Amino acid sequence: MTDRFRVLATSPLHPDAEAFLHGRCTYLVAPDTDPDTLRRSVAEADALIVRVKLPDDIFDHAPRLKACIRHGVGLDFVPVEAATRAGIVVGNLPDANTQAVVEHAVGCALLLAKDFHALSADFRANGWAARDRHPSLELAGRTLGIVGCGRIGRGVAKAMRQAFGMRVIGYNRRPTAPDGVIEPATLDEVFRKADMVVLTMALTPETRGLVNARRLASMRPGAFLINVARGELIQDAALIAALEAKHLGGAALDVFDREPLPADHPLLSAPRLFLTPHIAGGTRESLRRMSMEAARDALGVLQGTPPSHLVNPEVWPVG
Protein backbone atom coordinates (compact mmCIF):
# COMPACT_ATOMS: atom_id res chain seq x y z
CA MET A 1 0.00 0.00 0.00
CA THR A 2 1.21 3.51 -0.81
CA ASP A 3 -1.46 5.46 1.07
CA ARG A 4 1.12 6.62 3.59
CA PHE A 5 3.16 8.33 0.86
CA ARG A 6 2.74 12.05 0.23
CA VAL A 7 3.59 13.29 -3.27
CA LEU A 8 3.85 17.04 -3.80
CA ALA A 9 3.85 18.81 -7.18
CA THR A 10 5.15 22.35 -7.44
CA SER A 11 2.41 23.08 -10.03
CA PRO A 12 -0.66 21.15 -11.21
CA LEU A 13 -0.08 18.09 -13.38
CA HIS A 14 -2.11 16.76 -16.28
CA PRO A 15 -5.56 15.63 -15.01
CA ASP A 16 -4.83 12.00 -15.92
CA ALA A 17 -1.67 12.04 -13.79
CA GLU A 18 -3.47 13.70 -10.90
CA ALA A 19 -6.17 11.01 -11.03
CA PHE A 20 -3.45 8.35 -11.11
CA LEU A 21 -1.79 9.78 -7.99
CA HIS A 22 -5.01 10.45 -6.08
CA GLY A 23 -5.79 6.75 -6.34
CA ARG A 24 -2.42 5.64 -5.01
CA CYS A 25 -1.13 8.16 -2.46
CA THR A 26 -1.81 11.49 -0.82
CA TYR A 27 -1.31 13.93 -3.69
CA LEU A 28 -0.81 17.64 -3.03
CA VAL A 29 -0.06 20.73 -5.13
CA ALA A 30 1.82 23.69 -3.68
CA PRO A 31 -0.53 26.69 -3.26
CA ASP A 32 1.87 28.85 -5.29
CA THR A 33 5.46 28.80 -6.48
CA ASP A 34 6.91 31.37 -4.12
CA PRO A 35 10.17 29.98 -2.64
CA ASP A 36 8.90 30.25 0.94
CA THR A 37 5.70 28.45 0.00
CA LEU A 38 7.68 25.63 -1.59
CA ARG A 39 9.89 25.36 1.52
CA ARG A 40 6.81 25.03 3.75
CA SER A 41 4.95 22.67 1.42
CA VAL A 42 7.79 20.18 1.03
CA ALA A 43 8.21 19.63 4.76
CA GLU A 44 5.88 16.60 4.89
CA ALA A 45 6.46 15.29 1.35
CA ASP A 46 7.98 11.93 0.49
CA ALA A 47 8.35 12.76 -3.21
CA LEU A 48 8.46 16.03 -5.14
CA ILE A 49 7.51 16.59 -8.80
CA VAL A 50 9.21 19.73 -10.09
CA ARG A 51 7.80 22.14 -12.69
CA VAL A 52 9.44 25.38 -11.46
CA LYS A 53 12.90 26.37 -10.32
CA LEU A 54 13.45 25.25 -6.74
CA PRO A 55 15.17 27.39 -4.10
CA ASP A 56 18.75 26.27 -3.57
CA ASP A 57 18.06 25.31 0.04
CA ILE A 58 14.81 23.45 -0.60
CA PHE A 59 16.15 20.13 0.66
CA ASP A 60 17.09 21.63 4.01
CA HIS A 61 13.33 21.86 4.59
CA ALA A 62 12.43 18.33 3.40
CA PRO A 63 13.32 15.80 6.13
CA ARG A 64 11.14 13.04 4.64
CA LEU A 65 11.92 13.54 0.98
CA LYS A 66 13.26 10.54 -0.91
CA ALA A 67 12.53 11.42 -4.56
CA CYS A 68 12.72 14.59 -6.65
CA ILE A 69 11.44 14.08 -10.18
CA ARG A 70 11.81 16.78 -12.80
CA HIS A 71 8.68 17.19 -14.93
CA GLY A 72 10.81 17.74 -18.04
CA VAL A 73 14.48 17.79 -18.94
CA GLY A 74 16.35 20.83 -17.60
CA LEU A 75 18.12 20.11 -14.33
CA ASP A 76 18.91 23.77 -13.69
CA PHE A 77 15.54 23.76 -11.88
CA VAL A 78 16.89 21.31 -9.29
CA PRO A 79 19.88 21.73 -6.92
CA VAL A 80 21.17 18.27 -7.79
CA GLU A 81 24.33 18.38 -5.66
CA ALA A 82 22.31 19.34 -2.60
CA ALA A 83 19.88 16.50 -3.30
CA THR A 84 22.75 14.04 -3.56
CA ARG A 85 24.23 15.22 -0.26
CA ALA A 86 20.82 14.68 1.32
CA GLY A 87 20.46 11.20 -0.19
CA ILE A 88 17.51 12.22 -2.36
CA VAL A 89 17.01 10.49 -5.70
CA VAL A 90 16.78 12.89 -8.65
CA GLY A 91 15.20 11.84 -11.94
CA ASN A 92 14.28 13.67 -15.11
CA LEU A 93 12.52 12.87 -18.40
CA PRO A 94 14.97 13.51 -21.25
CA ASP A 95 12.73 12.03 -23.96
CA ALA A 96 9.28 13.17 -22.88
CA ASN A 97 9.11 16.52 -24.73
CA THR A 98 11.76 16.10 -27.43
CA GLN A 99 9.33 15.92 -30.33
CA ALA A 100 7.38 18.92 -29.06
CA VAL A 101 10.46 21.13 -28.81
CA VAL A 102 11.78 19.98 -32.19
CA GLU A 103 8.50 20.89 -33.86
CA HIS A 104 8.43 24.28 -32.13
CA ALA A 105 11.96 25.07 -33.31
CA VAL A 106 11.10 24.07 -36.88
CA GLY A 107 8.00 26.25 -36.72
CA CYS A 108 10.08 29.20 -35.54
CA ALA A 109 12.55 28.64 -38.38
CA LEU A 110 9.75 28.88 -40.94
CA LEU A 111 8.15 31.85 -39.20
CA LEU A 112 11.42 33.81 -39.26
CA ALA A 113 12.34 32.90 -42.83
CA LYS A 114 8.90 33.85 -44.14
CA ASP A 115 8.29 36.74 -41.70
CA PHE A 116 4.86 35.24 -41.05
CA HIS A 117 4.23 37.00 -37.74
CA ALA A 118 4.91 40.54 -38.95
CA LEU A 119 3.29 39.89 -42.32
CA SER A 120 0.03 38.76 -40.77
CA ALA A 121 -0.12 41.72 -38.38
CA ASP A 122 0.70 44.18 -41.17
CA PHE A 123 -1.92 42.65 -43.47
CA ARG A 124 -4.64 42.86 -40.83
CA ALA A 125 -3.74 46.47 -39.99
CA ASN A 126 -2.87 47.88 -43.42
CA GLY A 127 -4.32 45.66 -46.09
CA TRP A 128 -3.01 44.15 -49.30
CA ALA A 129 0.03 46.41 -49.60
CA ALA A 130 1.64 44.34 -46.81
CA ARG A 131 2.60 41.78 -49.45
CA ASP A 132 5.36 44.09 -50.70
CA ARG A 133 6.88 44.84 -47.31
CA HIS A 134 7.86 41.37 -46.08
CA PRO A 135 10.14 39.56 -48.52
CA SER A 136 10.72 35.96 -47.47
CA LEU A 137 13.62 33.66 -48.16
CA GLU A 138 14.03 29.96 -48.89
CA LEU A 139 15.78 27.70 -46.42
CA ALA A 140 16.93 25.21 -49.04
CA GLY A 141 20.69 25.22 -49.44
CA ARG A 142 21.31 27.48 -46.44
CA THR A 143 23.35 26.55 -43.36
CA LEU A 144 21.73 25.70 -40.05
CA GLY A 145 23.83 25.91 -36.89
CA ILE A 146 22.97 23.79 -33.85
CA VAL A 147 24.39 24.72 -30.44
CA GLY A 148 23.89 21.63 -28.31
CA CYS A 149 23.69 18.37 -30.28
CA GLY A 150 21.64 16.27 -27.87
CA ARG A 151 18.25 14.73 -28.53
CA ILE A 152 16.55 18.01 -29.42
CA GLY A 153 19.46 19.43 -31.41
CA ARG A 154 19.77 16.27 -33.47
CA GLY A 155 16.02 16.19 -34.00
CA VAL A 156 15.99 19.75 -35.33
CA ALA A 157 18.98 19.01 -37.54
CA LYS A 158 17.38 15.92 -39.08
CA ALA A 159 14.05 17.65 -39.65
CA MET A 160 15.56 20.71 -41.33
CA ARG A 161 17.94 18.70 -43.46
CA GLN A 162 15.30 16.24 -44.63
CA ALA A 163 12.60 18.85 -45.24
CA PHE A 164 14.65 21.64 -46.77
CA GLY A 165 18.03 20.23 -47.70
CA MET A 166 19.85 22.54 -45.30
CA ARG A 167 23.49 21.98 -44.52
CA VAL A 168 23.82 21.49 -40.76
CA ILE A 169 26.83 22.33 -38.62
CA GLY A 170 26.85 21.90 -34.89
CA TYR A 171 28.74 22.42 -31.65
CA ASN A 172 28.48 20.14 -28.65
CA ARG A 173 30.43 20.47 -25.43
CA ARG A 174 31.06 16.73 -25.44
CA PRO A 175 32.18 14.98 -28.63
CA THR A 176 29.39 13.10 -30.38
CA ALA A 177 29.58 10.18 -32.77
CA PRO A 178 29.30 11.11 -36.48
CA ASP A 179 25.71 10.77 -37.65
CA GLY A 180 25.92 11.92 -41.25
CA VAL A 181 23.64 14.88 -40.49
CA ILE A 182 25.57 17.36 -38.32
CA GLU A 183 29.05 18.47 -39.33
CA PRO A 184 31.12 19.17 -36.18
CA ALA A 185 32.22 22.79 -35.74
CA THR A 186 33.55 25.03 -33.01
CA LEU A 187 31.12 27.31 -31.21
CA ASP A 188 32.51 30.39 -32.94
CA GLU A 189 32.34 28.66 -36.34
CA VAL A 190 28.65 27.93 -35.82
CA PHE A 191 27.87 31.59 -35.19
CA ARG A 192 30.10 32.79 -38.00
CA LYS A 193 28.99 30.39 -40.73
CA ALA A 194 25.31 29.65 -40.09
CA ASP A 195 22.37 31.47 -41.64
CA MET A 196 20.24 30.34 -38.71
CA VAL A 197 21.42 29.32 -35.23
CA VAL A 198 19.27 27.19 -32.92
CA LEU A 199 20.15 26.97 -29.22
CA THR A 200 19.34 23.60 -27.65
CA MET A 201 22.14 23.48 -25.07
CA ALA A 202 21.75 22.92 -21.34
CA LEU A 203 22.40 25.80 -18.97
CA THR A 204 25.56 25.43 -16.89
CA PRO A 205 27.96 27.97 -15.35
CA GLU A 206 30.08 27.58 -18.50
CA THR A 207 27.25 28.16 -20.97
CA ARG A 208 25.61 31.10 -19.20
CA GLY A 209 25.82 34.19 -21.44
CA LEU A 210 27.58 32.40 -24.31
CA VAL A 211 25.54 34.37 -26.86
CA ASN A 212 27.28 37.68 -26.31
CA ALA A 213 27.92 40.81 -28.34
CA ARG A 214 31.03 39.37 -29.96
CA ARG A 215 29.33 36.22 -31.20
CA LEU A 216 26.25 38.09 -32.36
CA ALA A 217 28.44 40.55 -34.29
CA SER A 218 30.19 37.59 -35.95
CA MET A 219 26.92 36.25 -37.38
CA ARG A 220 26.12 36.77 -41.02
CA PRO A 221 24.10 39.92 -41.76
CA GLY A 222 20.44 38.96 -41.80
CA ALA A 223 20.98 35.69 -39.92
CA PHE A 224 18.40 34.35 -37.47
CA LEU A 225 18.61 33.12 -33.88
CA ILE A 226 16.23 30.68 -32.16
CA ASN A 227 16.37 29.78 -28.46
CA VAL A 228 14.40 26.79 -27.15
CA ALA A 229 16.91 25.96 -24.38
CA ARG A 230 17.37 28.46 -21.54
CA GLY A 231 17.13 32.25 -21.54
CA GLU A 232 20.33 32.66 -19.58
CA LEU A 233 22.34 31.46 -22.59
CA ILE A 234 21.77 34.86 -24.22
CA GLN A 235 22.90 38.27 -23.05
CA ASP A 236 19.66 40.17 -23.65
CA ALA A 237 21.18 43.62 -24.10
CA ALA A 238 23.51 42.32 -26.79
CA LEU A 239 20.65 40.62 -28.65
CA ILE A 240 18.48 43.73 -28.52
CA ALA A 241 21.34 45.84 -29.84
CA ALA A 242 21.93 43.41 -32.74
CA LEU A 243 18.24 43.51 -33.64
CA GLU A 244 17.98 47.29 -33.39
CA ALA A 245 21.06 47.67 -35.59
CA LYS A 246 19.38 45.37 -38.15
CA HIS A 247 22.41 43.11 -38.12
CA LEU A 248 20.18 40.11 -37.41
CA GLY A 249 17.21 39.30 -39.59
CA GLY A 250 15.22 38.29 -36.53
CA ALA A 251 15.07 36.03 -33.51
CA ALA A 252 12.59 33.73 -31.79
CA LEU A 253 12.77 33.15 -28.04
CA ASP A 254 10.73 30.70 -25.99
CA VAL A 255 12.81 31.05 -22.82
CA PHE A 256 14.04 33.98 -20.72
CA ASP A 257 16.41 34.73 -17.88
CA ARG A 258 13.40 35.88 -15.83
CA GLU A 259 10.20 33.87 -15.98
CA PRO A 260 7.44 34.94 -16.10
CA LEU A 261 8.78 37.74 -18.28
CA PRO A 262 8.07 41.11 -16.58
CA ALA A 263 5.66 43.40 -18.42
CA ASP A 264 8.31 46.10 -18.71
CA HIS A 265 11.10 43.84 -19.97
CA PRO A 266 13.00 45.45 -22.90
CA LEU A 267 12.70 42.29 -25.00
CA LEU A 268 8.99 43.00 -25.36
CA SER A 269 9.70 46.15 -27.36
CA ALA A 270 12.63 44.86 -29.43
CA PRO A 271 12.12 44.73 -33.22
CA ARG A 272 11.93 41.54 -35.32
CA LEU A 273 11.58 39.39 -32.22
CA PHE A 274 9.01 36.58 -31.91
CA LEU A 275 8.31 35.62 -28.30
CA THR A 276 6.47 32.68 -26.74
CA PRO A 277 6.01 32.00 -22.98
CA HIS A 278 8.23 28.91 -22.47
CA ILE A 279 5.75 26.66 -24.21
CA ALA A 280 7.88 24.79 -26.76
CA GLY A 281 7.71 21.53 -24.83
CA GLY A 282 4.06 21.93 -23.88
CA THR A 283 1.97 20.15 -26.48
CA ARG A 284 -1.15 18.28 -25.37
CA GLU A 285 0.67 15.03 -25.90
CA SER A 286 3.91 15.95 -24.17
CA LEU A 287 2.23 17.51 -21.13
CA ARG A 288 0.31 14.31 -20.48
CA ARG A 289 3.38 12.19 -21.19
CA MET A 290 5.60 14.20 -18.82
CA SER A 291 3.01 14.22 -16.03
CA MET A 292 2.31 10.48 -16.26
CA GLU A 293 6.00 9.55 -16.40
CA ALA A 294 6.84 11.88 -13.50
CA ALA A 295 3.98 10.47 -11.41
CA ARG A 296 5.02 6.88 -12.08
CA ASP A 297 8.66 7.65 -11.32
CA ALA A 298 7.83 9.42 -8.06
CA LEU A 299 5.76 6.52 -6.78
CA GLY A 300 8.24 4.00 -8.15
CA VAL A 301 11.12 5.42 -6.13
CA LEU A 302 9.02 5.29 -2.97
CA GLN A 303 8.26 1.63 -3.73
CA GLY A 304 11.89 0.74 -4.39
CA THR A 305 12.17 1.12 -8.17
CA PRO A 306 14.68 3.58 -9.71
CA PRO A 307 13.26 6.32 -11.94
CA SER A 308 13.29 5.90 -15.69
CA HIS A 309 16.30 8.26 -15.87
CA LEU A 310 18.34 8.39 -12.68
CA VAL A 311 20.43 11.56 -12.49
CA ASN A 312 22.45 10.78 -9.35
CA PRO A 313 23.04 7.01 -9.27
CA GLU A 314 25.39 7.35 -6.31
CA VAL A 315 22.38 7.62 -3.96
CA TRP A 316 20.68 4.47 -5.23
CA PRO A 317 19.42 2.39 -3.59
CA VAL A 318 17.82 4.78 -1.14
CA GLY A 319 18.92 4.12 2.39
C-alpha positions in Angstrom: 0.0 0.0 0.0 1.2 3.5 -0.8 -1.5 5.5 1.1 1.1 6.6 3.6 3.2 8.3 0.9 2.7 12.0 0.2 3.6 13.3 -3.3 3.9 17.0 -3.8 3.8 18.8 -7.2 5.1 22.4 -7.4 2.4 23.1 -10.0 -0.7 21.1 -11.2 -0.1 18.1 -13.4 -2.1 16.8 -16.3 -5.6 15.6 -15.0 -4.8 12.0 -15.9 -1.7 12.0 -13.8 -3.5 13.7 -10.9 -6.2 11.0 -11.0 -3.4 8.4 -11.1 -1.8 9.8 -8.0 -5.0 10.4 -6.1 -5.8 6.8 -6.3 -2.4 5.6 -5.0 -1.1 8.2 -2.5 -1.8 11.5 -0.8 -1.3 13.9 -3.7 -0.8 17.6 -3.0 -0.1 20.7 -5.1 1.8 23.7 -3.7 -0.5 26.7 -3.3 1.9 28.8 -5.3 5.5 28.8 -6.5 6.9 31.4 -4.1 10.2 30.0 -2.6 8.9 30.3 0.9 5.7 28.4 0.0 7.7 25.6 -1.6 9.9 25.4 1.5 6.8 25.0 3.7 5.0 22.7 1.4 7.8 20.2 1.0 8.2 19.6 4.8 5.9 16.6 4.9 6.5 15.3 1.3 8.0 11.9 0.5 8.4 12.8 -3.2 8.5 16.0 -5.1 7.5 16.6 -8.8 9.2 19.7 -10.1 7.8 22.1 -12.7 9.4 25.4 -11.5 12.9 26.4 -10.3 13.5 25.2 -6.7 15.2 27.4 -4.1 18.8 26.3 -3.6 18.1 25.3 0.0 14.8 23.4 -0.6 16.1 20.1 0.7 17.1 21.6 4.0 13.3 21.9 4.6 12.4 18.3 3.4 13.3 15.8 6.1 11.1 13.0 4.6 11.9 13.5 1.0 13.3 10.5 -0.9 12.5 11.4 -4.6 12.7 14.6 -6.7 11.4 14.1 -10.2 11.8 16.8 -12.8 8.7 17.2 -14.9 10.8 17.7 -18.0 14.5 17.8 -18.9 16.3 20.8 -17.6 18.1 20.1 -14.3 18.9 23.8 -13.7 15.5 23.8 -11.9 16.9 21.3 -9.3 19.9 21.7 -6.9 21.2 18.3 -7.8 24.3 18.4 -5.7 22.3 19.3 -2.6 19.9 16.5 -3.3 22.8 14.0 -3.6 24.2 15.2 -0.3 20.8 14.7 1.3 20.5 11.2 -0.2 17.5 12.2 -2.4 17.0 10.5 -5.7 16.8 12.9 -8.7 15.2 11.8 -11.9 14.3 13.7 -15.1 12.5 12.9 -18.4 15.0 13.5 -21.2 12.7 12.0 -24.0 9.3 13.2 -22.9 9.1 16.5 -24.7 11.8 16.1 -27.4 9.3 15.9 -30.3 7.4 18.9 -29.1 10.5 21.1 -28.8 11.8 20.0 -32.2 8.5 20.9 -33.9 8.4 24.3 -32.1 12.0 25.1 -33.3 11.1 24.1 -36.9 8.0 26.2 -36.7 10.1 29.2 -35.5 12.5 28.6 -38.4 9.8 28.9 -40.9 8.1 31.9 -39.2 11.4 33.8 -39.3 12.3 32.9 -42.8 8.9 33.9 -44.1 8.3 36.7 -41.7 4.9 35.2 -41.0 4.2 37.0 -37.7 4.9 40.5 -38.9 3.3 39.9 -42.3 0.0 38.8 -40.8 -0.1 41.7 -38.4 0.7 44.2 -41.2 -1.9 42.7 -43.5 -4.6 42.9 -40.8 -3.7 46.5 -40.0 -2.9 47.9 -43.4 -4.3 45.7 -46.1 -3.0 44.2 -49.3 0.0 46.4 -49.6 1.6 44.3 -46.8 2.6 41.8 -49.5 5.4 44.1 -50.7 6.9 44.8 -47.3 7.9 41.4 -46.1 10.1 39.6 -48.5 10.7 36.0 -47.5 13.6 33.7 -48.2 14.0 30.0 -48.9 15.8 27.7 -46.4 16.9 25.2 -49.0 20.7 25.2 -49.4 21.3 27.5 -46.4 23.3 26.6 -43.4 21.7 25.7 -40.1 23.8 25.9 -36.9 23.0 23.8 -33.8 24.4 24.7 -30.4 23.9 21.6 -28.3 23.7 18.4 -30.3 21.6 16.3 -27.9 18.2 14.7 -28.5 16.6 18.0 -29.4 19.5 19.4 -31.4 19.8 16.3 -33.5 16.0 16.2 -34.0 16.0 19.7 -35.3 19.0 19.0 -37.5 17.4 15.9 -39.1 14.1 17.6 -39.7 15.6 20.7 -41.3 17.9 18.7 -43.5 15.3 16.2 -44.6 12.6 18.8 -45.2 14.6 21.6 -46.8 18.0 20.2 -47.7 19.8 22.5 -45.3 23.5 22.0 -44.5 23.8 21.5 -40.8 26.8 22.3 -38.6 26.9 21.9 -34.9 28.7 22.4 -31.7 28.5 20.1 -28.7 30.4 20.5 -25.4 31.1 16.7 -25.4 32.2 15.0 -28.6 29.4 13.1 -30.4 29.6 10.2 -32.8 29.3 11.1 -36.5 25.7 10.8 -37.7 25.9 11.9 -41.2 23.6 14.9 -40.5 25.6 17.4 -38.3 29.1 18.5 -39.3 31.1 19.2 -36.2 32.2 22.8 -35.7 33.5 25.0 -33.0 31.1 27.3 -31.2 32.5 30.4 -32.9 32.3 28.7 -36.3 28.7 27.9 -35.8 27.9 31.6 -35.2 30.1 32.8 -38.0 29.0 30.4 -40.7 25.3 29.7 -40.1 22.4 31.5 -41.6 20.2 30.3 -38.7 21.4 29.3 -35.2 19.3 27.2 -32.9 20.1 27.0 -29.2 19.3 23.6 -27.6 22.1 23.5 -25.1 21.7 22.9 -21.3 22.4 25.8 -19.0 25.6 25.4 -16.9 28.0 28.0 -15.3 30.1 27.6 -18.5 27.2 28.2 -21.0 25.6 31.1 -19.2 25.8 34.2 -21.4 27.6 32.4 -24.3 25.5 34.4 -26.9 27.3 37.7 -26.3 27.9 40.8 -28.3 31.0 39.4 -30.0 29.3 36.2 -31.2 26.2 38.1 -32.4 28.4 40.5 -34.3 30.2 37.6 -36.0 26.9 36.3 -37.4 26.1 36.8 -41.0 24.1 39.9 -41.8 20.4 39.0 -41.8 21.0 35.7 -39.9 18.4 34.3 -37.5 18.6 33.1 -33.9 16.2 30.7 -32.2 16.4 29.8 -28.5 14.4 26.8 -27.1 16.9 26.0 -24.4 17.4 28.5 -21.5 17.1 32.2 -21.5 20.3 32.7 -19.6 22.3 31.5 -22.6 21.8 34.9 -24.2 22.9 38.3 -23.0 19.7 40.2 -23.6 21.2 43.6 -24.1 23.5 42.3 -26.8 20.6 40.6 -28.6 18.5 43.7 -28.5 21.3 45.8 -29.8 21.9 43.4 -32.7 18.2 43.5 -33.6 18.0 47.3 -33.4 21.1 47.7 -35.6 19.4 45.4 -38.1 22.4 43.1 -38.1 20.2 40.1 -37.4 17.2 39.3 -39.6 15.2 38.3 -36.5 15.1 36.0 -33.5 12.6 33.7 -31.8 12.8 33.1 -28.0 10.7 30.7 -26.0 12.8 31.1 -22.8 14.0 34.0 -20.7 16.4 34.7 -17.9 13.4 35.9 -15.8 10.2 33.9 -16.0 7.4 34.9 -16.1 8.8 37.7 -18.3 8.1 41.1 -16.6 5.7 43.4 -18.4 8.3 46.1 -18.7 11.1 43.8 -20.0 13.0 45.4 -22.9 12.7 42.3 -25.0 9.0 43.0 -25.4 9.7 46.1 -27.4 12.6 44.9 -29.4 12.1 44.7 -33.2 11.9 41.5 -35.3 11.6 39.4 -32.2 9.0 36.6 -31.9 8.3 35.6 -28.3 6.5 32.7 -26.7 6.0 32.0 -23.0 8.2 28.9 -22.5 5.7 26.7 -24.2 7.9 24.8 -26.8 7.7 21.5 -24.8 4.1 21.9 -23.9 2.0 20.2 -26.5 -1.1 18.3 -25.4 0.7 15.0 -25.9 3.9 16.0 -24.2 2.2 17.5 -21.1 0.3 14.3 -20.5 3.4 12.2 -21.2 5.6 14.2 -18.8 3.0 14.2 -16.0 2.3 10.5 -16.3 6.0 9.6 -16.4 6.8 11.9 -13.5 4.0 10.5 -11.4 5.0 6.9 -12.1 8.7 7.7 -11.3 7.8 9.4 -8.1 5.8 6.5 -6.8 8.2 4.0 -8.1 11.1 5.4 -6.1 9.0 5.3 -3.0 8.3 1.6 -3.7 11.9 0.7 -4.4 12.2 1.1 -8.2 14.7 3.6 -9.7 13.3 6.3 -11.9 13.3 5.9 -15.7 16.3 8.3 -15.9 18.3 8.4 -12.7 20.4 11.6 -12.5 22.5 10.8 -9.3 23.0 7.0 -9.3 25.4 7.3 -6.3 22.4 7.6 -4.0 20.7 4.5 -5.2 19.4 2.4 -3.6 17.8 4.8 -1.1 18.9 4.1 2.4 
